[in-house]
């Protein structure tokens, strides 16, 4: 129960403005896809369009769904206005301001359609469906067809840009990108062709007096007086919206003047460069304004920690981290108060700092970097393996003999990791970090890590037998295994780059490995890995432990002899087969 509450608490702590905007955007994009697919039925016939719109309306006007849709539209639009006010600087690429401009233009372009269809139906019980709308676009007011085509394309491009920003760091994006691109091109193309074919049918039928009587009666399109009321509402809403946007632009100007009057602060980058900026700018925005290279994979949205800085000197005068910043820092185990996110920190006094990630390695603005090496967020299982007693071994062996033995130990560990589907990642002295799940599901990765732990024991036994004449006591080891969301990418400087994983799951695995010394066991596995691998609940003893840097205790499983893990996993797999 504690674990469930902890997950709920972590989930709610991670919800910010961006997550709300994303959720609302997904609802609106789902509506857009439904609308586009309905349009594409025009390539078949007007009857198909009528049948499609019946089910489209039946679903989206169902009261709970309609409440969600209109709430999402209002919230998303409001957050777009807020983004226009809040955002001071954009990345060097034009895609972010393009997305914002497109998003702000959509309400202005669809106001007349919303008023004519939805308010017309609500106020006057009009029944404007495809025949009525296509007649207005193609016969009564032909120029509107270009307006409709424009708003369809703008809405679609805006939604696709938002999806790209959301999905580009996901593990599956590289594989799914060609299919997503095909859908992004085909769906609006088929929709516009469907509108064109439907319009042609309406133009051909509109010369028939009977068709006009059936489709253009006052109960469907309204009277002149009713249309005048709707036009007045459209004009008022359009003026109100443009006035709101104008007010926000004026507020931006007033804020800029106020910031300059409030004073300036000096930001020193630790490499000798200092910039002077108005109070209120974040450190990342200051870097963008003055073209200082600064790593930021997510573009300043507090979705990653690559813009992290370490403040030099006193941190007591810094603003407290926002809930979103605290969530991200906690995810990566950054408990030091001097470590902050540059995209969230808005200093009120002079500040000296240095960047923790080199912009040449991880900046989303760097050219020529493969996207999958810049940074991805995904689920991995981390395994730390440490050789016990290497210090005593070095005291009793010649230096080259010690290196030989440690290398043989790391070779035995690496062989087990590779054979079980993992990847040896980092070698730190006599220890190793191995990663599982780079190309498999979390379920498979957890089982691979457990099998690897068992195989490490077997390989170390063989190594002890081989070195029995050279060792006063057999080689022993400790293993810590934990799984969770991490960021993977290239870390380092210039030509000294290594591919690795960063995140809370990696830190916890290292601390579980340290605990094997006090527990006098060979391995400690987190409950996360144990349950994801679908092992029986009573297979291994469980207990709660305190993990340094975590506020809540953690449930783990200790294994005295890791050789038993192989039979345990094999039995589960055999039973499942």
BASE-626194 format. One record per residue (C-alpha): z, y, x; residue in one letter; residue number from 1. Coordinates in pm, 1 decimal. Layout:
! residues N
          Z          Y          X   r     k
          Z          Y          X   A   NUM
...
! end
This chain:
! residues 577
          Z          Y          X   r     k
        0.0        0.0        0.0   X     1
       80.3      234.3      286.9   X     2
     -258.8      169.4      439.3   X     3
     -431.9      253.7      109.4   X     4
     -234.8      576.8       72.4   X     5
     -319.5      668.3      430.0   X     6
     -689.3      617.4      361.4   X     7
     -670.5      831.3       47.8   X     8
     -487.9     1103.1      240.3   X     9
     -744.9     1095.0      520.1   X    10
    -1028.3     1106.8      267.8   X    11
     -890.3     1411.5       87.7   X    12
     -811.9     1586.3      417.4   X    13
    -1174.5     1541.7      517.8   X    14
    -1310.5     1712.5      204.0   X    15
    -1416.5     2070.2      262.0   X    16
    -1671.2     2318.4      133.2   X    17
    -1953.6     2130.5      299.4   X    18
    -1857.1     1799.9      136.5   X    19
    -1844.5     1968.2     -206.4   X    20
    -2182.7     2129.2     -142.0   X    21
    -2325.6     1794.2      -34.1   X    22
    -2191.2     1613.6     -341.8   X    23
    -2332.5     1877.1     -576.8   X    24
    -2661.1     1874.1     -389.7   X    25
    -2689.5     1496.9     -427.9   X    26
    -2645.2     1528.3     -805.1   X    27
    -2915.7     1795.4     -822.1   X    28
    -3147.4     1596.7     -595.6   X    29
    -3105.0     1291.9     -818.8   X    30
    -3206.4     1509.6    -1115.2   X    31
    -3503.6     1639.4     -916.5   X    32
    -3621.4     1287.7     -832.3   X    33
    -3589.4     1186.0    -1197.6   X    34
    -3788.2     1494.4    -1301.3   X    35
    -4058.8     1430.9    -1039.4   X    36
    -4096.1     1066.2    -1133.7   X    37
    -4129.4     1175.8    -1495.4   X    38
    -4403.0     1423.5    -1396.1   X    39
    -4588.7     1149.4    -1210.7   X    40
    -4630.6      956.7    -1538.1   X    41
    -4891.6     1216.9    -1626.6   X    42
    -5128.4     1025.8    -1399.8   X    43
    -5120.3      751.6    -1664.1   X    44
    -5135.4      939.3    -1995.7   X    45
    -4962.6     1194.6    -2216.1   X    46
    -4806.7      903.7    -2404.3   X    47
    -4646.6      783.4    -2080.1   X    48
    -4515.8     1136.1    -2018.3   X    49
    -4365.0     1145.1    -2367.5   X    50
    -4200.1      804.9    -2322.7   X    51
    -4062.4      903.5    -1981.2   X    52
    -3919.7     1234.9    -2095.3   X    53
    -3744.6     1060.2    -2385.1   X    54
    -3533.3      851.0    -2146.0   X    55
    -3499.2     1139.8    -1900.5   X    56
    -3351.0     1363.4    -2169.8   X    57
    -3144.1     1079.8    -2315.1   X    58
    -2967.5     1033.0    -1979.8   X    59
    -2932.7     1388.0    -1850.4   X    60
    -2822.6     1534.9    -2186.1   X    61
    -2557.7     1268.0    -2235.5   X    62
    -2247.5     1490.5    -2249.6   X    63
    -2052.4     1357.5    -1944.5   X    64
    -2370.1     1351.6    -1735.5   X    65
    -2470.0     1699.0    -1856.3   X    66
    -2126.9     1836.3    -1763.5   X    67
    -2158.7     1691.1    -1412.6   X    68
    -2514.6     1823.8    -1376.1   X    69
    -2444.3     2180.4    -1486.6   X    70
    -2118.5     2194.4    -1292.7   X    71
    -2302.2     2075.5     -980.7   X    72
    -2574.4     2338.9    -1036.4   X    73
    -2323.8     2622.9    -1074.6   X    74
    -2106.9     2513.5     -782.1   X    75
    -2405.2     2450.3     -553.4   X    76
    -2555.6     2789.1     -634.8   X    77
    -2221.5     2960.7     -586.3   X    78
    -2171.3     2793.7     -249.5   X    79
    -2521.8     2901.7     -150.3   X    80
    -2425.7     3263.3     -224.7   X    81
    -2103.2     3212.8      -29.8   X    82
    -2298.8     3066.9      265.3   X    83
    -2517.7     3377.9      267.7   X    84
    -2206.4     3590.8      301.5   X    85
    -2008.5     3368.0      533.4   X    86
    -2268.5     3262.5      790.4   X    87
    -2294.3     3517.0     1067.8   X    88
    -2526.6     3337.2     1307.2   X    89
    -2777.3     3054.1     1282.3   X    90
    -2898.0     2811.7     1541.9   X    91
    -3209.6     2899.1     1736.0   X    92
    -3418.3     2671.3     1518.5   X    93
    -3552.6     2826.3     1198.7   X    94
    -3473.7     2529.4      973.4   X    95
    -3123.3     2650.2      877.9   X    96
    -3217.9     3001.8      760.5   X    97
    -3525.9     2848.4      593.8   X    98
    -3306.5     2611.3      394.8   X    99
    -3077.5     2895.8      288.8   X   100
    -3365.0     3124.1      183.3   X   101
    -3533.0     2844.2      -13.5   X   102
    -3206.5     2755.6     -184.0   X   103
    -3135.5     3114.2     -284.6   X   104
    -3487.1     3155.5     -426.5   X   105
    -3465.0     2851.8     -657.1   X   106
    -3236.6     3003.9     -927.8   X   107
    -3457.7     3313.7     -941.9   X   108
    -3768.1     3099.8     -994.5   X   109
    -3628.7     2860.2    -1257.3   X   110
    -3432.2     3105.4    -1473.8   X   111
    -3722.1     3152.4    -1717.6   X   112
    -3772.5     2775.1    -1746.3   X   113
    -3402.5     2708.0    -1808.1   X   114
    -3377.3     2982.2    -2068.5   X   115
    -3701.4     2883.2    -2241.3   X   116
    -3622.1     2511.3    -2264.2   X   117
    -3243.0     2466.1    -2264.7   X   118
    -3129.1     2789.7    -2427.3   X   119
    -3422.4     2775.4    -2667.5   X   120
    -3307.1     2432.8    -2779.3   X   121
    -2939.4     2536.9    -2796.3   X   122
    -2985.7     2870.3    -2975.0   X   123
    -3289.2     2806.2    -3194.7   X   124
    -3329.8     2426.5    -3193.3   X   125
    -3670.7     2445.7    -3023.6   X   126
    -3832.0     2118.1    -2912.4   X   127
    -4024.7     2219.9    -2601.4   X   128
    -4148.2     1908.6    -2426.3   X   129
    -4452.8     1841.7    -2210.5   X   130
    -4723.9     1945.3    -2460.9   X   131
    -4558.7     2280.9    -2525.0   X   132
    -4476.9     2352.5    -2160.2   X   133
    -4816.6     2244.3    -2027.8   X   134
    -4989.5     2456.6    -2292.3   X   135
    -4788.5     2759.6    -2179.6   X   136
    -4873.1     2693.4    -1814.9   X   137
    -5240.0     2601.0    -1847.8   X   138
    -5364.4     2791.8    -2155.1   X   139
    -5132.8     3075.0    -2262.3   X   140
    -5022.3     3194.1    -1915.8   X   141
    -5236.4     3021.8    -1648.5   X   142
    -5066.9     3205.7    -1361.3   X   143
    -4745.4     3016.8    -1436.2   X   144
    -4891.3     2691.1    -1306.3   X   145
    -4877.6     2837.1     -956.0   X   146
    -4521.5     2952.9    -1013.4   X   147
    -4420.8     2606.9    -1134.9   X   148
    -4591.6     2434.2     -840.3   X   149
    -4419.9     2671.7     -600.5   X   150
    -4071.9     2612.4     -740.3   X   151
    -4123.8     2235.4     -739.6   X   152
    -4222.5     2240.5     -372.1   X   153
    -3943.4     2481.5     -276.1   X   154
    -3676.0     2275.2     -453.6   X   155
    -3803.8     1954.9     -296.4   X   156
    -3821.5     2097.8       57.9   X   157
    -3473.8     2248.5       22.2   X   158
    -3329.4     1913.0      -87.7   X   159
    -3508.5     1721.8      189.9   X   160
    -3373.9     1959.2      455.0   X   161
    -3023.2     1906.1      321.6   X   162
    -3067.5     1528.4      330.9   X   163
    -3197.2     1551.5      686.4   X   164
    -2891.5     1745.0      801.6   X   165
    -2668.9     1485.2      635.3   X   166
    -2844.3     1168.3      748.5   X   167
    -2973.5     1253.5     1094.5   X   168
    -2655.4     1133.2     1272.2   X   169
    -2626.3      814.0     1069.2   X   170
    -2691.8      489.2     1249.6   X   171
    -2971.0      377.2     1016.8   X   172
    -3162.2      708.1     1017.7   X   173
    -3401.3      621.3     1299.8   X   174
    -3509.7      301.4     1123.2   X   175
    -3520.9      459.0      777.5   X   176
    -3693.4      784.8      880.6   X   177
    -4055.4      660.3      836.0   X   178
    -3980.2      531.7      486.0   X   179
    -3790.3      847.2      391.1   X   180
    -4079.7     1059.4      516.5   X   181
    -4326.6      856.2      311.4   X   182
    -4113.7      903.9       -0.6   X   183
    -4071.0     1275.3       74.3   X   184
    -4450.4     1316.3       78.9   X   185
    -4552.4     1076.6     -198.7   X   186
    -4303.1     1173.1     -471.2   X   187
    -4391.9     1544.9     -497.6   X   188
    -4762.5     1467.1     -450.2   X   189
    -4763.7     1222.2     -740.2   X   190
    -4555.9     1465.7     -948.0   X   191
    -4800.4     1754.4     -895.9   X   192
    -5096.8     1527.8     -965.3   X   193
    -4924.2     1411.2    -1284.0   X   194
    -4874.7     1771.5    -1396.9   X   195
    -5240.4     1842.3    -1318.3   X   196
    -5363.7     1542.4    -1518.3   X   197
    -5130.1     1624.2    -1807.6   X   198
    -5249.1     1984.3    -1801.5   X   199
    -5611.4     1874.9    -1820.1   X   200
    -5532.1     1663.4    -2126.3   X   201
    -5355.9     1954.3    -2296.3   X   202
    -5643.0     2192.5    -2220.4   X   203
    -5888.4     1943.0    -2373.3   X   204
    -5671.6     1885.3    -2682.0   X   205
    -5575.1     2249.5    -2740.0   X   206
    -5909.6     2332.0    -2900.2   X   207
    -5825.8     2094.9    -3186.3   X   208
    -5659.8     2287.7    -3476.8   X   209
    -5467.3     1977.9    -3582.2   X   210
    -5320.1     1940.5    -3233.4   X   211
    -5204.2     2303.0    -3239.8   X   212
    -5040.7     2253.4    -3579.5   X   213
    -4859.5     1943.3    -3453.2   X   214
    -4750.5     2085.5    -3117.8   X   215
    -4731.8     2466.0    -3143.6   X   216
    -4539.9     2510.9    -3468.3   X   217
    -4249.5     2762.6    -3477.5   X   218
    -3994.5     2477.9    -3482.9   X   219
    -4125.8     2375.3    -3140.3   X   220
    -4212.1     2699.7    -2959.7   X   221
    -4022.8     2949.7    -3175.8   X   222
    -4118.9     3273.6    -3343.1   X   223
    -4209.9     3598.5    -3169.7   X   224
    -3865.5     3739.4    -3244.7   X   225
    -3693.8     3432.3    -3099.0   X   226
    -3914.5     3446.9    -2792.9   X   227
    -3825.1     3815.5    -2752.9   X   228
    -3455.0     3724.6    -2748.4   X   229
    -3516.8     3457.2    -2484.1   X   230
    -3722.0     3700.1    -2273.7   X   231
    -3439.2     3955.6    -2285.4   X   232
    -3189.7     3689.4    -2175.1   X   233
    -3424.2     3588.6    -1892.8   X   234
    -3453.9     3947.8    -1772.1   X   235
    -3078.0     4003.6    -1787.2   X   236
    -3002.5     3682.5    -1595.5   X   237
    -3266.9     3760.5    -1333.7   X   238
    -3132.7     4113.5    -1284.4   X   239
    -2780.0     3977.0    -1265.3   X   240
    -2873.7     3718.1    -1004.3   X   241
    -3069.5     3963.6     -790.0   X   242
    -2781.0     4206.9     -822.2   X   243
    -2539.9     3939.5     -701.1   X   244
    -2756.8     3862.7     -397.0   X   245
    -2787.8     4235.5     -325.4   X   246
    -2411.1     4276.4     -354.2   X   247
    -2358.1     3994.6     -102.1   X   248
    -2601.0     4157.6      141.8   X   249
    -2413.3     4485.6      107.8   X   250
    -2085.9     4299.0      159.2   X   251
    -2225.8     4151.9      481.7   X   252
    -2308.6     4498.4      605.0   X   253
    -1967.5     4630.6      509.0   X   254
    -1802.8     4339.1      686.0   X   255
    -2002.2     4404.1     1003.4   X   256
    -1892.6     4768.0     1002.3   X   257
    -1532.8     4670.6      932.3   X   258
    -1534.2     4414.2     1213.7   X   259
    -1655.9     4673.2     1460.2   X   260
    -1389.4     4917.3     1345.7   X   261
    -1123.7     4645.6     1364.7   X   262
    -1197.9     4600.8     1732.4   X   263
    -1372.1     4374.8     1976.7   X   264
    -1249.0     4075.5     2172.4   X   265
    -1358.7     3932.3     2506.1   X   266
    -1456.5     3566.1     2525.7   X   267
    -1453.1     3421.8     2878.1   X   268
    -1638.7     3092.7     2918.2   X   269
    -1464.9     2971.1     3232.7   X   270
    -1786.7     2986.9     3435.2   X   271
    -1762.7     3357.7     3509.3   X   272
    -1947.4     3474.4     3197.7   X   273
    -1773.4     3700.2     2946.8   X   274
    -1910.6     3831.4     2616.8   X   275
    -1765.3     4100.6     2395.0   X   276
    -1786.6     4029.7     2022.3   X   277
    -1637.1     4168.5     1699.3   X   278
    -1324.2     4006.2     1563.1   X   279
    -1402.3     3750.5     1295.8   X   280
    -1682.5     3567.2     1475.7   X   281
    -1622.6     3205.0     1564.5   X   282
    -1661.7     3105.5     1927.5   X   283
    -1977.2     2908.7     1844.1   X   284
    -2127.2     3202.7     1654.0   X   285
    -2056.9     3422.3     1956.8   X   286
    -2239.0     3171.8     2178.2   X   287
    -2539.0     3171.9     1944.8   X   288
    -2546.1     3550.9     1919.2   X   289
    -2548.5     3597.7     2297.0   X   290
    -2765.0     3291.7     2374.3   X   291
    -2493.6     3107.8     2563.5   X   292
    -2572.0     2730.7     2566.8   X   293
    -2308.0     2556.6     2358.1   X   294
    -2311.2     2193.5     2245.0   X   295
    -2310.8     2150.1     1867.2   X   296
    -2469.3     1835.3     1727.6   X   297
    -2389.5     1913.2     1362.4   X   298
    -2489.7     2278.5     1385.8   X   299
    -2142.4     2425.7     1333.4   X   300
    -2053.3     2238.5     1013.9   X   301
    -1733.0     2075.0     1146.5   X   302
    -1891.9     1731.9     1109.1   X   303
    -1865.1     1648.7     1478.6   X   304
    -1644.0     1751.6     1768.7   X   305
    -1912.8     1822.8     2028.5   X   306
    -1844.2     2199.0     2023.2   X   307
    -1484.5     2138.4     2135.8   X   308
    -1330.9     2383.8     2380.7   X   309
    -1005.9     2384.5     2576.5   X   310
     -826.8     2717.0     2563.4   X   311
     -689.7     2843.3     2894.2   X   312
     -345.4     2999.3     2878.7   X   313
     -114.5     3068.5     2585.2   X   314
     -227.8     2914.4     2252.2   X   315
       50.2     3054.9     2033.2   X   316
     -154.1     3356.3     1919.1   X   317
     -448.0     3146.1     1797.5   X   318
     -508.0     3107.0     1422.0   X   319
     -386.7     2774.5     1286.1   X   320
     -660.0     2508.7     1243.5   X   321
     -807.4     2486.6      895.5   X   322
     -763.5     2152.7      711.4   X   323
    -1120.7     2055.8      801.1   X   324
    -1076.1     2140.5     1169.9   X   325
     -744.4     1953.1     1180.3   X   326
     -912.2     1652.3     1020.1   X   327
    -1191.4     1642.0     1279.6   X   328
     -953.2     1689.9     1573.9   X   329
     -726.8     1417.6     1438.7   X   330
    -1025.8     1182.3     1403.7   X   331
    -1102.0     1213.7     1774.1   X   332
     -737.2     1197.9     1880.5   X   333
     -725.6     1558.7     2006.3   X   334
     -353.9     1633.9     1962.4   X   335
     -336.4     1898.2     2236.1   X   336
     -304.7     2243.0     2066.2   X   337
     -527.5     2393.7     2335.8   X   338
     -824.2     2183.9     2216.0   X   339
    -1008.1     2351.6     1929.2   X   340
    -1345.6     2340.5     1752.8   X   341
    -1559.4     2635.4     1859.8   X   342
    -1731.2     2646.1     1521.3   X   343
    -1398.2     2696.2     1340.5   X   344
    -1190.0     2903.9     1581.1   X   345
    -1211.9     3280.2     1510.0   X   346
     -995.8     3448.7     1774.2   X   347
     -822.4     3779.3     1704.0   X   348
     -741.4     3845.9     2071.5   X   349
     -915.4     3796.2     2405.3   X   350
     -976.8     3431.0     2479.6   X   351
    -1053.0     3226.1     2789.1   X   352
    -1176.2     2869.0     2756.6   X   353
    -1415.4     2608.6     2889.0   X   354
    -1640.5     2368.1     2700.6   X   355
    -1550.2     1998.8     2693.3   X   356
    -1909.1     1884.0     2630.6   X   357
    -2192.7     1997.8     2849.1   X   358
    -2463.2     2159.9     2634.2   X   359
    -2736.2     2002.3     2847.8   X   360
    -2618.2     1662.6     2729.1   X   361
    -2526.5     1703.9     2366.4   X   362
    -2658.1     2025.9     2224.2   X   363
    -2873.1     1984.0     1921.3   X   364
    -3084.9     2264.1     2060.5   X   365
    -3177.6     2092.3     2385.0   X   366
    -3535.6     1982.0     2411.4   X   367
    -3665.2     1645.0     2514.5   X   368
    -3349.5     1455.6     2428.3   X   369
    -3392.1     1141.6     2217.4   X   370
    -3201.8     1203.8     1890.8   X   371
    -3024.2      870.0     1908.7   X   372
    -2876.5      966.5     2246.5   X   373
    -2752.9     1309.4     2136.9   X   374
    -2493.3     1171.8     1900.3   X   375
    -2458.2      929.7     1611.2   X   376
    -2170.4      866.9     1376.8   X   377
    -2123.3      498.4     1303.1   X   378
    -1879.6      210.2     1267.0   X   379
    -1808.6       22.4     1593.0   X   380
    -1552.3     -226.6     1712.1   X   381
    -1396.1     -124.8     2044.1   X   382
    -1242.2     -378.2     2280.4   X   383
    -1034.6     -278.3     2582.4   X   384
     -969.5     -548.2     2841.9   X   385
     -734.4     -489.4     3133.2   X   386
     -658.6     -708.1     3432.3   X   387
     -286.2     -755.1     3489.4   X   388
     -126.1     -730.8     3831.9   X   389
     -418.2     -574.3     4017.6   X   390
     -180.9     -341.2     4205.9   X   391
       19.8     -632.3     4344.9   X   392
     -306.5     -811.0     4417.7   X   393
     -428.2     -516.9     4627.1   X   394
     -103.3     -521.6     4827.5   X   395
     -146.8     -884.5     4924.0   X   396
     -522.9     -900.0     4974.5   X   397
     -768.2     -734.9     5205.7   X   398
     -944.7     -439.8     5035.0   X   399
    -1282.9     -611.8     5023.1   X   400
    -1122.1     -929.6     4887.0   X   401
     -954.2     -725.0     4613.7   X   402
    -1286.8     -567.1     4515.8   X   403
    -1445.3     -913.2     4511.2   X   404
    -1176.8    -1055.3     4279.5   X   405
    -1183.0     -754.9     4042.5   X   406
    -1561.8     -773.9     4024.0   X   407
    -1543.6    -1145.0     3943.6   X   408
    -1291.5    -1067.6     3666.6   X   409
    -1511.1     -793.8     3519.8   X   410
    -1806.9    -1028.4     3546.2   X   411
    -1621.0    -1294.9     3347.8   X   412
    -1532.7    -1039.0     3080.8   X   413
    -1885.7     -895.1     3065.7   X   414
    -2041.8    -1238.6     3036.3   X   415
    -1825.9    -1319.9     2735.2   X   416
    -1897.9     -983.7     2572.8   X   417
    -2274.5    -1015.8     2616.6   X   418
    -2291.5    -1376.4     2499.9   X   419
    -2103.6    -1281.7     2182.6   X   420
    -2336.2     -992.4     2101.8   X   421
    -2140.4     -697.3     2241.9   X   422
    -2218.2     -442.2     2510.8   X   423
    -2005.2     -375.1     2820.3   X   424
    -1970.4        1.1     2819.6   X   425
    -1725.2      150.2     3067.4   X   426
    -1555.1       11.9     3376.4   X   427
    -1235.6      191.5     3469.4   X   428
    -1076.1       34.9     3774.4   X   429
     -990.9     -320.5     3672.9   X   430
    -1043.1     -252.1     3301.3   X   431
    -1341.2     -251.9     3070.3   X   432
    -1440.1     -101.5     2737.5   X   433
    -1681.6     -312.7     2533.1   X   434
    -1853.1     -211.1     2211.0   X   435
    -1957.2     -431.0     1919.6   X   436
    -2168.9     -329.5     1621.7   X   437
    -2442.3     -123.9     1786.5   X   438
    -2702.9     -332.6     1606.3   X   439
    -2498.9     -538.7     1356.5   X   440
    -2285.5     -491.9     1046.5   X   441
    -1909.4     -417.6     1074.2   X   442
    -1834.0     -767.6      942.2   X   443
    -2040.5     -932.2     1216.2   X   444
    -1911.9     -695.7     1483.8   X   445
    -1547.8     -783.8     1409.9   X   446
    -1617.5    -1155.6     1436.5   X   447
    -1817.6    -1104.9     1756.4   X   448
    -1524.7     -918.5     1914.6   X   449
    -1279.3    -1194.8     1822.0   X   450
    -1510.2    -1462.3     1962.9   X   451
    -1553.7    -1257.5     2279.8   X   452
    -1175.6    -1239.3     2324.0   X   453
    -1154.5    -1617.9     2304.1   X   454
    -1442.1    -1661.4     2548.3   X   455
    -1281.8    -1416.6     2793.1   X   456
     -979.0    -1646.1     2811.4   X   457
    -1201.6    -1945.9     2884.5   X   458
    -1398.4    -1758.9     3151.2   X   459
    -1079.6    -1628.9     3316.9   X   460
     -941.7    -1984.7     3323.4   X   461
    -1253.9    -2096.3     3510.5   X   462
    -1219.6    -1800.0     3746.3   X   463
     -854.5    -1887.6     3816.5   X   464
     -953.5    -2243.2     3897.9   X   465
    -1230.7    -2119.3     4130.3   X   466
     -992.3    -1879.5     4309.3   X   467
     -688.2    -2105.3     4302.8   X   468
     -673.9    -2122.5     4684.5   X   469
     -687.8    -1742.9     4720.9   X   470
     -448.0    -1635.8     4445.6   X   471
      -72.1    -1665.1     4458.5   X   472
      -60.3    -1642.9     4080.2   X   473
     -335.6    -1675.1     3821.0   X   474
     -515.7    -1369.3     3684.9   X   475
     -382.9    -1251.3     3350.3   X   476
     -522.2     -997.0     3107.2   X   477
     -452.2     -790.8     2796.7   X   478
     -694.8     -713.2     2513.8   X   479
     -683.8     -449.3     2240.2   X   480
     -935.9     -453.8     1951.6   X   481
     -982.8     -194.2     1678.5   X   482
    -1272.7      -83.2     1458.5   X   483
    -1367.0      244.3     1291.6   X   484
    -1604.1      539.4     1276.9   X   485
    -1688.3      683.7     1619.0   X   486
    -1945.6      915.0     1775.7   X   487
    -2179.0      747.9     2024.7   X   488
    -2403.7      933.8     2265.4   X   489
    -2466.9     1038.5     2624.0   X   490
    -2169.5     1198.0     2797.3   X   491
    -2164.9     1351.3     3143.0   X   492
    -2333.0     1615.5     3351.5   X   493
    -2701.9     1643.9     3442.0   X   494
    -2802.4     1325.4     3627.4   X   495
    -2458.1     1168.0     3581.0   X   496
    -2483.8     1066.2     3216.5   X   497
    -2330.2      758.9     3055.7   X   498
    -2368.4      622.2     2705.4   X   499
    -2029.7      573.6     2542.2   X   500
    -1825.1      607.5     2225.0   X   501
    -1568.1      872.5     2138.6   X   502
    -1322.4      867.7     1854.3   X   503
     -986.6      758.1     1723.3   X   504
    -1092.0      392.8     1703.4   X   505
    -1157.0      383.8     2079.9   X   506
     -823.4      548.0     2159.3   X   507
     -633.8      305.6     1934.7   X   508
     -799.0        3.3     2100.0   X   509
     -682.0      129.1     2441.0   X   510
     -326.5      175.1     2315.3   X   511
     -321.1     -170.1     2155.8   X   512
     -422.6     -312.2     2492.4   X   513
     -125.3     -133.7     2652.5   X   514
      105.1     -285.2     2389.1   X   515
       19.3     -639.6     2495.7   X   516
      248.2     -585.9     2795.6   X   517
      557.4     -519.1     2582.4   X   518
      459.0     -785.4     2326.1   X   519
      403.0    -1043.9     2601.8   X   520
       78.6    -1157.2     2442.6   X   521
     -286.4    -1171.9     2545.3   X   522
     -435.8     -967.2     2262.4   X   523
     -345.7     -734.3     1977.2   X   524
     -595.0     -692.5     1693.5   X   525
     -572.0     -421.5     1428.5   X   526
     -550.0     -517.3     1062.5   X   527
     -880.6     -330.9     1013.1   X   528
    -1064.9     -580.5     1234.8   X   529
     -871.9     -877.0     1097.6   X   530
     -954.2     -803.4      732.1   X   531
    -1314.9     -695.0      797.4   X   532
    -1373.0    -1030.1      970.4   X   533
    -1250.0    -1203.0      648.9   X   534
     -988.1    -1410.4      828.1   X   535
     -713.9    -1577.1      620.5   X   536
     -420.8    -1343.4      555.8   X   537
     -167.4    -1595.5      690.7   X   538
     -367.7    -1697.4      997.4   X   539
     -175.2    -1475.5     1240.8   X   540
      162.1    -1298.6     1224.9   X   541
      144.1     -930.6     1133.1   X   542
      375.8     -642.7     1209.3   X   543
      384.5     -264.1     1195.5   X   544
      374.5      -67.5     1518.8   X   545
      391.2      300.6     1607.6   X   546
       74.6      427.6     1776.9   X   547
      107.8      732.3     1999.0   X   548
      -81.4     1022.4     1842.0   X   549
      -80.6      877.9     1488.7   X   550
      163.9      990.7     1221.7   X   551
      167.5      665.1     1024.8   X   552
      260.2      315.8     1151.4   X   553
      -23.1       68.4     1189.0   X   554
      -41.5     -299.7     1092.0   X   555
     -156.3     -526.5     1376.5   X   556
     -186.2     -896.2     1461.0   X   557
      -64.7    -1024.3     1797.3   X   558
     -222.6    -1329.2     1960.1   X   559
      -30.7    -1512.7     2229.7   X   560
     -328.8    -1732.0     2324.9   X   561
     -670.6    -1582.7     2256.1   X   562
     -839.1    -1922.3     2283.5   X   563
     -720.7    -1993.0     1928.3   X   564
     -940.6    -1713.2     1792.3   X   565
    -1260.5    -1908.9     1848.2   X   566
    -1152.0    -2200.2     1628.6   X   567
    -1016.3    -1959.4     1367.5   X   568
    -1344.4    -1768.8     1336.5   X   569
    -1552.2    -2087.7     1345.6   X   570
    -1346.7    -2240.9     1063.0   X   571
    -1401.7    -1934.5      845.1   X   572
    -1775.4    -1935.3      915.8   X   573
    -1800.4    -2307.1      843.6   X   574
    -1616.0    -2266.5      514.2   X   575
    -1845.8    -1978.7      415.8   X   576
    -2155.6    -2184.1      495.9   X   577
! end
